[in-house]
């Protein structure tokens, strides 16, 4: 999602050839995907002869390559840009707090779910979201009054939480950021259609409560 957000903000998504991969059909192991990323992971991104398979690296590459197009996603001031780099790299910690929950729920039958383990993972995620809520207190965006690359990545985490039954009311600054950023074209383009048209799933019910 984040790569689509970035491409949209640069005005590049509309005409960008793309393919959605269905994991349930093992399409991530298809030859065309493995040719781009031998690990069979997505997103995979190809620009001319350049292949980038890490989503954070994609964001940086797209901004550096196409910095003069669309929205500038990294501040020109080097000190402010350092703050954006910090938040972007730190986003891996937020991903590490959320991803294990999804992996566990995808791999575990409903009747076999360990509630104590779920409580522990939710506690870890709560601590991480508490930290990001603090970063946004008194600010519109993570780096002040300018929308930057880490805000795009944060939105994808928040829309994932919200669209899967999580509750943002616990974190008022995060909720305000989500509502603000959700109006951007990049957010509209990157949010999966099924999340827009269907009620939230209950997968993350209890997160944020």
C-alpha positions as CSV (number, residue, x, y, z in Angstrom):
1,X,0.0,0.0,0.0
2,X,2.7,2.5,0.9
3,X,4.4,2.2,-2.5
4,X,1.1,3.0,-4.2
5,X,0.6,6.0,-1.9
6,X,4.0,7.4,-2.8
7,X,3.6,6.8,-6.5
8,X,0.2,8.5,-6.3
9,X,1.6,11.5,-4.5
10,X,4.2,11.8,-7.3
11,X,1.5,11.6,-9.9
12,X,2.9,8.3,-11.2
13,X,0.3,5.7,-10.1
14,X,-2.4,6.3,-12.6
15,X,-0.3,5.1,-15.6
16,X,1.9,2.7,-13.6
17,X,1.6,-1.0,-14.8
18,X,0.8,-3.1,-11.8
19,X,-0.4,-6.5,-10.8
20,X,-2.2,-7.5,-7.6
21,X,-1.0,-10.8,-6.1
22,X,-3.4,-13.3,-4.5
23,X,-1.5,-15.1,-1.7
24,X,-4.3,-17.6,-1.4
25,X,-3.5,-18.8,-4.9
26,X,0.2,-18.8,-4.3
27,X,0.7,-16.1,-6.9
28,X,3.6,-14.7,-4.9
29,X,5.5,-17.8,-6.0
30,X,4.7,-17.3,-9.7
31,X,7.7,-17.0,-12.1
32,X,7.2,-13.3,-12.9
33,X,7.2,-12.4,-9.2
34,X,10.2,-14.6,-8.4
35,X,12.1,-13.0,-11.3
36,X,11.8,-9.7,-9.6
37,X,12.1,-11.0,-6.0
38,X,13.6,-14.4,-5.5
39,X,12.2,-14.4,-1.9
40,X,8.7,-14.4,-3.3
41,X,7.7,-11.3,-1.3
42,X,5.7,-8.3,-2.4
43,X,5.7,-5.5,-3.1
44,X,8.2,-5.8,-5.9
45,X,9.0,-2.7,-7.9
46,X,10.7,-2.3,-11.3
47,X,11.6,1.0,-12.9
48,X,13.5,0.5,-16.1
49,X,16.3,-1.8,-15.2
50,X,16.2,-0.9,-11.5
51,X,14.5,-3.4,-9.2
52,X,13.6,-2.5,-5.6
53,X,12.0,-5.0,-3.3
54,X,12.0,-3.3,0.1
55,X,9.0,-1.0,0.6
56,X,10.9,1.6,2.6
57,X,13.7,1.6,0.0
58,X,11.0,2.0,-2.7
59,X,9.7,5.1,-1.0
60,X,13.2,6.7,-0.8
61,X,14.0,5.7,-4.4
62,X,10.8,7.1,-5.9
63,X,11.3,10.4,-4.0
64,X,14.9,10.7,-5.0
65,X,14.3,9.7,-8.6
66,X,11.1,11.8,-9.1
67,X,11.6,14.5,-6.5
68,X,10.6,17.2,-9.0
69,X,7.2,15.6,-9.6
70,X,4.0,15.9,-7.5
71,X,4.3,16.3,-3.8
72,X,7.8,16.7,-2.3
73,X,7.9,13.9,0.3
74,X,11.3,14.8,2.0
75,X,12.1,18.2,3.3
76,X,14.8,20.1,1.4
77,X,16.4,21.3,4.7
78,X,18.9,18.6,5.7
79,X,18.0,18.8,9.5
80,X,14.3,18.4,8.8
81,X,15.1,15.6,6.3
82,X,17.0,13.8,9.1
83,X,13.8,13.8,11.2
84,X,11.9,12.3,8.3
85,X,14.5,9.6,7.8
86,X,14.4,8.8,11.6
87,X,10.6,8.4,11.6
88,X,10.7,6.4,8.3
89,X,13.3,3.9,9.6
90,X,11.6,3.7,12.9
91,X,8.4,2.6,11.1
92,X,10.0,-0.8,11.0
93,X,9.3,-1.1,14.7
94,X,5.6,-0.3,14.2
95,X,5.5,-3.0,11.4
96,X,7.2,-5.5,13.8
97,X,4.5,-4.9,16.4
98,X,1.6,-5.5,14.0
99,X,2.9,-8.1,11.6
100,X,3.1,-11.0,14.1
101,X,-0.5,-10.5,15.0
102,X,-1.6,-11.0,11.4
103,X,0.8,-13.9,10.9
104,X,-0.5,-15.7,14.0
105,X,-4.1,-15.2,13.1
106,X,-3.6,-16.3,9.5
107,X,-1.9,-19.5,10.6
108,X,-4.0,-20.4,13.6
109,X,-7.5,-21.9,13.6
110,X,-10.0,-19.9,15.6
111,X,-10.5,-22.7,18.2
112,X,-6.7,-22.9,18.7
113,X,-6.0,-19.2,19.4
114,X,-4.1,-18.7,22.6
115,X,-5.8,-15.7,24.3
116,X,-2.9,-15.0,26.6
117,X,-0.6,-14.8,23.6
118,X,-3.0,-12.5,21.8
119,X,-3.1,-10.3,24.9
120,X,0.7,-10.1,25.0
121,X,0.9,-9.2,21.3
122,X,-1.8,-6.5,21.7
123,X,0.1,-5.1,24.6
124,X,3.2,-4.8,22.5
125,X,1.2,-3.1,19.7
126,X,-0.4,-0.7,22.2
127,X,3.0,0.4,23.5
128,X,4.1,1.1,20.0
129,X,1.0,3.0,19.0
130,X,1.3,5.0,22.2
131,X,4.7,6.1,21.1
132,X,3.6,7.2,17.7
133,X,0.6,9.0,19.2
134,X,3.1,11.0,21.3
135,X,5.1,11.9,18.2
136,X,2.0,13.5,16.7
137,X,0.8,15.5,19.8
138,X,0.4,19.1,18.8
139,X,1.4,18.5,15.2
140,X,-0.5,17.8,12.0
141,X,2.2,15.5,10.6
142,X,5.1,13.5,12.0
143,X,7.6,16.1,11.0
144,X,5.6,19.2,11.8
145,X,3.3,21.0,9.3
146,X,4.6,19.3,6.2
147,X,3.3,15.9,4.9
148,X,6.3,13.7,4.3
149,X,7.2,10.1,3.4
150,X,6.7,8.7,6.9
151,X,3.2,10.0,7.1
152,X,2.3,7.9,4.0
153,X,3.7,4.8,5.7
154,X,1.9,5.6,9.0
155,X,-1.4,5.9,7.2
156,X,-1.1,2.4,5.8
157,X,-0.6,1.1,9.4
158,X,-3.6,3.0,10.6
159,X,-5.9,2.1,7.8
160,X,-4.9,-1.6,8.3
161,X,-5.8,-1.3,12.0
162,X,-9.1,0.5,11.4
163,X,-10.2,-1.7,8.5
164,X,-9.7,-4.9,10.5
165,X,-11.7,-4.0,13.6
166,X,-9.1,-2.0,15.6
167,X,-10.1,1.1,17.5
168,X,-8.2,4.4,17.1
169,X,-10.1,6.3,19.9
170,X,-7.4,5.4,22.4
171,X,-4.9,7.5,20.4
172,X,-6.5,10.9,19.6
173,X,-3.5,12.3,17.7
174,X,-3.2,9.2,15.6
175,X,-6.9,9.3,14.9
176,X,-6.6,12.9,13.8
177,X,-3.7,12.1,11.5
178,X,-5.6,9.2,10.0
179,X,-8.6,11.4,9.3
180,X,-6.5,14.2,7.8
181,X,-4.3,12.0,5.6
182,X,-7.2,9.8,4.5
183,X,-8.4,12.7,2.3
184,X,-5.3,12.7,0.2
185,X,-5.4,11.1,-3.2
186,X,-2.5,8.8,-2.3
187,X,-4.6,7.4,0.6
188,X,-7.6,7.0,-1.6
189,X,-5.6,5.2,-4.3
190,X,-3.7,2.8,-2.0
191,X,-6.6,1.7,0.2
192,X,-7.8,-1.7,-1.0
193,X,-11.3,-1.5,-2.6
194,X,-12.7,-4.2,-0.3
195,X,-11.8,-2.1,2.8
196,X,-13.6,0.9,1.3
197,X,-16.8,-1.0,0.4
198,X,-17.2,-3.5,3.2
199,X,-17.6,-3.2,7.0
200,X,-14.4,-3.7,9.0
201,X,-13.4,-7.3,9.7
202,X,-13.1,-8.4,13.3
203,X,-9.5,-9.7,13.0
204,X,-8.0,-6.9,15.2
205,X,-11.1,-6.5,17.5
206,X,-9.8,-5.5,20.9
207,X,-6.7,-3.6,19.6
208,X,-7.0,-0.1,20.9
209,X,-9.4,-0.9,23.7
